[in-house]
Amino acid sequence: MNVETFADALRRVRQQAGLTYRELADQAHYSHAHLVRATSGRQLPTWPVTVAFLTGCRVPPELLPVWRRHWESAARDAQDVVELLRTAETLADLGTALSALARPRSARSLERLTGIPRTTIQAWFQGTRLPGRDRLDLLVRAVGVTTTERTEVAQALDRISAGRCRVGRAA
């Protein structure tokens, strides 16, 4: 599911609940404008906004885990991540792609999951440190990437590592 599809689903829920955005704002305790942005399809709303939106539309609490899976799927659109990895030429490019792969997890939760210090993970995401192959593979496996994504991560790392070595030798 991508961001646009997720936004469409939220709009349908609001319409089925028979609420205007202003009525929903009263129920959800977020501004009318905030809720309209949540369904614009341009940016994924945060999970707390999504929960407030759904709760305000009287979605049963037992359905929230299903919505959470849809939200996580939209947060990590695989097609976009693979393209980011295929075009990554710098540490910053790789960091952007890795951050997208790990979304919506925090560096702290990734540290607990992998044992890799969050400062190291943050440096990878910011593109200020080249990841080691084994530790990077541990991270990407922990976040549940697809085989294609894992292959693209390895190829991007090889490309960037080779570029850094060439620069190092020429200097």
C-alpha positions as CSV (number, residue, x, y, z in Angstrom):
1,M,0.0,0.0,0.0
2,N,1.3,3.5,-0.8
3,V,0.6,6.8,0.8
4,E,-2.1,7.8,-1.8
5,T,-3.9,4.5,-1.3
6,F,-3.8,4.9,2.5
7,A,-5.2,8.4,2.2
8,D,-8.0,7.1,0.0
9,A,-8.8,4.5,2.6
10,L,-9.0,7.1,5.4
11,R,-11.3,9.3,3.3
12,R,-13.6,6.4,2.7
13,V,-13.7,5.6,6.5
14,R,-14.6,9.3,7.2
15,Q,-17.3,9.2,4.5
16,Q,-18.8,6.0,5.8
17,A,-18.9,7.4,9.3
18,G,-20.9,10.3,7.8
19,L,-18.7,12.9,9.4
20,T,-17.4,16.2,7.9
21,Y,-13.8,17.1,8.6
22,R,-15.0,19.6,11.2
23,E,-17.1,17.1,13.0
24,L,-14.2,14.6,12.9
25,A,-11.9,17.3,14.3
26,D,-14.1,17.6,17.3
27,Q,-14.0,13.8,17.8
28,A,-10.3,13.3,17.1
29,H,-9.0,16.4,18.9
30,Y,-6.9,17.5,15.9
31,S,-7.5,20.5,13.7
32,H,-9.7,20.4,10.6
33,A,-6.7,21.3,8.5
34,H,-4.5,18.6,10.1
35,L,-7.1,15.9,9.2
36,V,-7.5,17.2,5.7
37,R,-3.7,17.0,5.3
38,A,-3.8,13.4,6.6
39,T,-6.0,12.4,3.7
40,S,-4.3,14.5,1.0
41,G,-2.1,11.6,-0.1
42,R,1.0,13.8,-0.3
43,Q,2.4,12.8,3.1
44,L,1.7,9.9,5.4
45,P,0.1,11.1,8.7
46,T,1.8,10.0,11.9
47,W,0.5,7.0,13.6
48,P,-1.1,9.0,16.5
49,V,-3.0,11.2,14.0
50,T,-4.1,8.0,12.2
51,V,-5.4,6.5,15.4
52,A,-7.2,9.7,16.4
53,F,-8.7,9.8,12.9
54,L,-9.9,6.2,13.0
55,T,-11.1,6.4,16.6
56,G,-13.0,9.6,15.7
57,C,-14.7,7.7,12.9
58,R,-15.7,5.0,15.4
59,V,-13.5,2.3,13.9
60,P,-13.4,-0.6,16.5
61,P,-10.2,-0.8,18.5
62,E,-9.7,-4.4,17.4
63,L,-9.2,-3.2,13.8
64,L,-6.4,-0.9,14.7
65,P,-3.7,-3.6,14.3
66,V,-4.8,-4.1,10.7
67,W,-4.6,-0.4,10.1
68,R,-1.2,-0.3,11.7
69,R,0.0,-2.9,9.2
70,H,-1.4,-0.8,6.3
71,W,0.2,2.3,7.8
72,E,3.6,0.6,8.0
73,S,3.2,-0.6,4.5
74,A,2.5,2.9,3.2
75,A,5.4,4.2,5.3
76,R,7.8,1.9,3.4
77,D,6.7,1.8,-0.2
78,A,9.0,-0.9,-1.6
79,Q,9.0,0.4,-5.1
80,D,10.4,3.8,-4.0
81,V,13.0,2.2,-1.7
82,V,14.3,-0.1,-4.5
83,E,14.7,2.9,-6.8
84,L,16.5,4.9,-4.1
85,L,18.9,1.9,-3.6
86,R,19.5,1.5,-7.4
87,T,20.4,5.1,-7.8
88,A,22.4,5.5,-4.6
89,E,25.9,6.8,-5.4
90,T,26.9,8.5,-2.1
91,L,26.7,7.7,1.6
92,A,23.9,10.3,1.9
93,D,21.9,8.5,-0.8
94,L,22.4,5.2,0.9
95,G,21.4,6.7,4.2
96,T,18.2,8.0,2.8
97,A,17.4,4.6,1.4
98,L,18.2,2.8,4.6
99,S,16.1,5.2,6.6
100,A,13.2,4.5,4.3
101,L,13.7,0.8,4.7
102,A,13.6,1.0,8.5
103,R,10.6,3.3,8.6
104,P,8.6,3.6,10.9
105,R,11.1,2.2,13.5
106,S,13.2,4.5,15.6
107,A,16.9,4.2,16.0
108,R,16.3,3.2,19.6
109,S,14.0,0.4,18.6
110,L,16.5,-0.7,15.9
111,E,19.2,-0.8,18.5
112,R,17.2,-3.1,20.8
113,L,16.3,-5.3,17.8
114,T,19.9,-5.6,16.4
115,G,22.3,-4.7,19.2
116,I,23.9,-2.1,16.9
117,P,24.3,1.2,18.8
118,R,21.7,3.8,17.8
119,T,24.5,6.4,17.2
120,T,25.9,4.0,14.5
121,I,22.5,3.5,13.0
122,Q,21.9,7.3,13.0
123,A,25.2,7.9,11.3
124,W,24.3,5.4,8.6
125,F,20.9,7.1,8.1
126,Q,22.6,10.5,8.0
127,G,25.2,9.3,5.5
128,T,28.1,10.2,7.7
129,R,29.4,6.6,8.2
130,L,29.9,3.7,5.8
131,P,28.2,0.6,7.2
132,G,30.1,-2.6,7.4
133,R,28.6,-5.4,5.3
134,D,27.8,-7.8,8.2
135,R,26.3,-5.2,10.5
136,L,24.3,-3.7,7.7
137,D,22.9,-7.1,6.7
138,L,21.9,-7.7,10.3
139,L,20.0,-4.4,10.2
140,V,18.2,-5.0,6.9
141,R,17.2,-8.6,7.9
142,A,15.9,-7.3,11.2
143,V,13.5,-4.8,9.5
144,G,12.1,-7.5,7.3
145,V,13.3,-6.4,3.8
146,T,12.4,-8.4,0.7
147,T,15.1,-10.4,-1.1
148,T,15.1,-7.7,-3.8
149,E,15.7,-5.0,-1.3
150,R,18.5,-7.0,0.4
151,T,20.2,-7.5,-2.9
152,E,19.9,-3.8,-3.8
153,V,21.3,-2.8,-0.4
154,A,24.4,-5.0,-1.0
155,Q,24.9,-3.7,-4.5
156,A,24.5,0.0,-3.3
157,L,27.1,-0.7,-0.6
158,D,29.5,-2.3,-3.1
159,R,29.1,0.7,-5.5
160,I,29.7,3.3,-2.8
161,S,32.5,1.3,-1.2
162,A,34.3,1.0,-4.6
163,G,33.9,4.7,-5.2
164,R,35.4,5.6,-1.9
165,C,38.4,3.2,-2.5
166,R,39.1,4.7,-5.9
167,V,39.0,8.2,-4.4
168,G,41.3,7.1,-1.6
169,R,43.9,5.6,-4.0
170,A,43.9,8.6,-6.4
171,A,44.5,11.1,-3.6
